[in-house]
Amino acid sequence: MQLESDLLLERQKIRRRLVFWRCIALVIFVISIVSVVAAFSPKMGRDSDHLVKLKIEGVIGSDVSKKVKLIDDALTDKTVKGMILYVNSPGGAVTGGEQLHDAILNFAQKKPVVVSMGGVAASAGYMISVPANRIFALNSTLTGSIGVIMQAPDISGLLDKVGITVDQLVSGPLKGQPSMVKPLSSQGREMLQGLIENFYDQFVVMVAHGRHMDVAKVKELGDGRPYSGQQAVKNGLVDQIGTEQDAKKWLTQYLKLPSDIKVIELKDKKSSKWFSRFLGEALGDSVNGFMHQVVYKNQENLDGAIAIWKP
């Protein structure tokens, strides 16, 4: 009898566990279906006129194709009337900044853009802001820092000390410049400085065009230094001091839209973080951590010259 009772209890435990995991599987299945439907129905609930908001935060990488696509898609959406661009970035790759600048410029030529700057919007972060119809900054915002930097690490001295020699075969005297294992030659320095000056001139033209300034004035301001929001308003790099709400108010008044018009944030189409958090709660923090590492880890690529503010 005791054995039968024990077996009965064990079967009940197994049934409860089976029911529990079936429920978990069903919930995950339902959430997956909802996520897929949401991903393939980006305009669901967006059939009325609205504004869009795009956040550019952190270091700008070389690959910004997803952000550019979001901008291009918003431009072709007839229900999108304008864009709030929130920038909180010290800058980053020149190529990434250029691509975002051009995409925002293309958008601003057809629909108005207003920029709301966060704590910092410098270098490439400022570059992407200049096509906007109006730029708002906080008093304490660090912006400007118009310039380009290229670094060439040289560890040849260290290699000499440890007795390591690296033979470098090149097709021409400038092919191996810069090199981490060889000192930068005078020819290499001249060549790289020419590249930097060319990138800088491109940056200056972007600012001059976007801010309706003379190139000489932009070069006078663009010696690499950052400006506070107050200073930037005085020198013309920024239009006025204000918050994101002030920026939205300006945009709605400019477009003669109701003040309570809906604002939809533009986001990459990828598995949502709340789904990852659900998995973490249901299956343990280790699964959540693994999902974050595999799916959400973001490593910015900063190949080539960079336009970034470095304190």
N, C-alpha and C positions, 0 to 999 in steps of 0.2 A: 504493500500500500504506500509506504513511504517513497519507494522508487517511482511509482506511478505519479504521485503528487509532485515529486521533483521534476519529472519529465513534463508534466502539465505546465508547471511554472516556467520552465525553460522555453517551451513552445510559445507561451504567451509573451515572454520577453522578446523572442525572435520575431513574432508577429508585430509587436509594437515598433521594433527597430525597422522592420520592413515597411510598415506604414509611414514611419517618419521619413525614411529616405525616398519613398515614392512621392511623398508630399514635396520634399525638397526638389526632386527632379522635375515635378510638375510646375512648381513655381519658377525654377530656372528656365524651363521650356517656354512658359508664358512670357517671362521677361525678355527672353531672346526674340520671340515673335514681335513683341512690342517695339524692341530696339530696331529690328530690321525694318518694320513698317515705318518707324520714325525716320530712319536713315534714308529710305527711298521715297519719303514724302516730305521734302524740305519745305514745301510751301503750304503744308497743312496749317491752317489757322492764320495764313498770311495773305489772304485774298483781299484784304482792305489796305488802304494806303497806310504806310508806316515809315519810320526812320530805321536805319541800321546803325549799329555801333561795332566798331572794330578796335580791339585792344592789341597794341604792340608793346609788349613788356619784356624786360630783360635784354640780353645781348642779341643783336640781329645777326643771324647766321647767313651763310652763302646761299642756302637753299630755302627760298621763301615762296616756292611755287604754290603751296596750299593757300597761303594768305592772298597771293595774287589772284588765284582762281575765285576765292570768296569775293574779292572786290569786283572782278569781272562779272561774276554771276549776279551780284547786287545791281550792277549797272544795267544789265539786260532785263531785270525784273521791273516791270512798269509800276508795280505797287510801292516800290522803294523810291522815296522822294528826296532823300538826302542822307548824309553820313556824319556820325560823330566819331572822330578818330581820337582814341585815347592813347597817348604816348607816354610811357614811363620806361625809357631806355637810354643807356649811356652811349648807344651806337653799336657798331660792329663791323661786319664785312662791307666793303665798298660795293661789291656786286649785289649783295642783298639789299642794301640801301637804295641803290640805283633802280632795281626792279620794283621795289615798293613805291619809290618816288614816281616812277613812270606810270604805274597802275593807278595811283591816287590822282596824279595829274590828269590822266585820261578820264577818270570818274568825275573830277571837279570841273572839267570842261563841259560836262553835260548835266551834272547834278551837283548842288552845293555840298561842300565839305567844311566842317568846323573842327578844329583841333582843341582838345583839352589836355594840357600837359600835367603830368604828375610831378614827382620829386625831381626827376631828371629827364631831359629830352635834348641830348647833346649829340654833336657829331652826326652820325648817320641817323640818330633819333631826331635831330633837327632837320636833316636833309629830307626825310619823308614828310615833314610837317609843312614845308614851304609851299606846296601846291594848293593848300587849303584856302578857302575864301576868307577865313578869319581864324586867328590863333589866340587862344586863351592860355594863360599861365598863372601859377600861384606866385605870390611874392617871393617865396623861397625856392621856386623851381630853378634848377641849374640847366641852362640851355646855351645855344650857340656852339662854342668849341669847334668852329669851322676849320677843318683841316684833315690831313691824311697822314698816317704813320705806317711805316714798314720796318719790321725788326729783323735783323740778321744775326742770330746767335753765332758765336765763334768759340769753339772749345779746343782749338788747335794747341793753345798753351797748355791746357790740362793733358792733352794727349802726349805732348812732348815730355812732360814730367813723368808720365807712367811708361814711357818708352814705346808708344804706339804710333806707327807711321801709316798714313792712308795715301795710296797712289790714286790719283784722280785723272782719268783720261777723258779729254773733252775735244769736241770738234772745232772749237774756237775759243778765244780768250775770255769771252763773256758767257759761254754756255754754263760754266760751273759757278757763276756768281749770282747770288751769294751762296756760300758753302759753310756748313758748320765745322768742317775739318780743315779749312784753309782761310787765312786772313783775307778780308775784302780788299781787292786791288783798287788802285786809283781809277782805273777804267770802269770797274764794277760799281764803285761808288757814284761815279758820274752818270752811269746808265740808270741806276736805281733812283738817283735824285731826279733825273729827267722824268721817270715814270711817276714819281710822287707829285712833281709839279704839274704834270698833265692831269692826274686825278684831281688835284686841288683846283685847277682851272675849271674842270667840269663841275665840281662842287660849287664854286663861286658863281658860275653861270646859272645853275639851278636856283641858288638863293636870289640872285639878281632878278631873274625872271619871275620867280614866285612872289618876291616881296616888292617888286617894281622899284628896284634900286639901281643906281649906277654900279658898274663892275668895280670901279675905283673905290666906292664907298664900302662895298662888301669886303674888298681886300683889306681895307683899313680896319674893319671890324673883325675880319677873319684871320687873326694871327694865332689861332689855336686856343685862345682864352675862353673860359666859360663866363656867362653872365647870369646874374640873378634875374628873376622874373621882372622886377622893377627896372633894372638896368636895361633889359631887353625891350621893354615897352618904350623907354626913352630913346634908345638908338634905332628903333624901328624893326627889330627882328621879331617882335611879338606885338599883337594889336592891343590887348588889354588884359588886366588882371581879372581872374574869375575862376569859378569852379566848373565842374562838368555840368552842373545844373544851369549855370549861367550860359554855358556854351549851347546847351539844348534850347534854352529860352531864345537865344539869338537866332538859332537856326529855324525854330518854329515861326518866329516873327518875320524872318527874312522870306520864308516860304508862304507866309500867311496861312499857317496851319493851326489847328486847335492845340492849346498848350498841353493837353493830356493825350496827345497822339502816341500811339504805341511805338516803343523802341525795341527792336529785336537785335540781340547780339549775334554777330557772325562768328561761327565756330567751325572748326574742322569736323568733318563727318568721320568720327571714330567711336569706338565703344565708349560709352559714358562712364565717368568715374563712379557714379552711384551704383552702377552694376558691379564694378570691382569691389566697392565697399560692401555690397550685399554678399558677394562671394566670400569676402573676408570674414564677415560675421557668421555666415552659414557653415563655412568649411574651415575656418581657422585663419589666423593672421599670416601664416606661412604662405597660403595660397594667394592672399591679397598682395603680399610683398612680391611674390613671384610674378603676378600679373602686372604689377607696377613696373618691375624691372624690364619685362619683356615688351609690354605694350606702350607704356607711357614715358619711359625714360627719354629725355630730350637732350641730345648732345649737339650743340651748335657747331657748325663747320665754319671756321674762320680762315679759309685759304686765301692767300694773296694779301693785298693791302687792306688795312682796316681804318675806319673813321670812327674812333671811339674816344670818349673822355676818360682819362686815367688820372686820378688825383695823386 
